[in-house]
Amino acid sequence: MKRIDNEAPLKDLIDKFMKAYNLDGRMKEMNIRNNWEEIVGPAIFRRTESVQFNGSVLLLKVKSSVMRQELMLIKTELIAKINEYAKEELVTDVWIS
């Protein structure tokens, strides 16, 4: 049997697969959730109940109204920090409840 010469590195094939099935964004979202403490620090991490994504909007649920107010004040810095960690514009807005 003749071998077809269409070899590609495994990384390239995985990247194509992830993009074809729109999984690359989900992997980046999961990476943000899994590394939340590293991104925001221990103080915010301890007071965060949940971190979810709705498209490019980050949905945060926090344990106290004081933390909600403080996060609202640093919302643009938080978005910048998350996008810097993701190395792309993954988050455009943050909703805090």
N, C-alpha and C positions, 0 to 999 in steps of 0.2 A: 504494500500500500504506500502511496506517495503521501508524504507529510506536507501539510499546508503551512506555509511560512507566514503566520500571522501572530507570532509570539509577542507578548507584552508583559511588562512587570506586573506582579500581582497587585501592587498598590494602585496602579492605574486602573486595573480591572475593577477593583473594589470601589474606587472613587466613581467610576462610570456607573456601576451598579447602584451606589447610594444616590447619585443624582437622578438616575432614571426612575427610581422608585420614591423620590423625594424624601429620602431618609437622612440626608446630610444635615438638614436643619434640625431634625429631631435629635440627632446625635450631639449637636452643639448645645441644644437646650438641656439635654441630660448632663452634659459636661458642666454647664453653669450650675445646675441644681446640685450635682455631686461635689462641686468645689465652692459652694456658697460661702463657707466659713473663710476660705482663703481669699475670696474676692472682697467680702465686706468686713472681715475682721470678727473676732469673737463676741464683741458686745452686741452687734446687730444680729449675728448668727443665733445667739442664745434667745433673742427676743422675736425671732421669726418663726411663725408656726408653719407656713407653707409658701413655696415658691412654684408658681405655675406660669405657663405661657399661653397666650391666646393670640396666635399670629406673632406680630412683632411687639405686642404689649406684654410686659411682665406684670403678673398679678401677685402681690405680696399680701400675706395675712400676718399681722403682728400681734403680739400679746398685750400691748399697752397703747393707750391713746397718746402718751408722751412720745413713745418711739415713732408712732405714725406721724406726729407733727414734725419731729426731727428729720425723718426720712423725706417728708414733703419739702423741707428746706434745702435738702441736699440732692434733690431728685435729678437735676442735670448732671451733677458729679457722679451720681450712682449709675446713670445711663452710660456716661463716658467710661467709667471703670469696667462695667460689664462688657461693653463693646471692645474695649482695649484688650480685655482678657480673651474674648472670642476672636479677635483679630479681624472683625468685620462689623458692620452695622446690623446686629442681631436684634437689638431692642431700640424702639423709637419712643416708647412711653412707659411709665410705671404707674400702676393703680395700686393704692395702698388701702387696705381695710383692716 
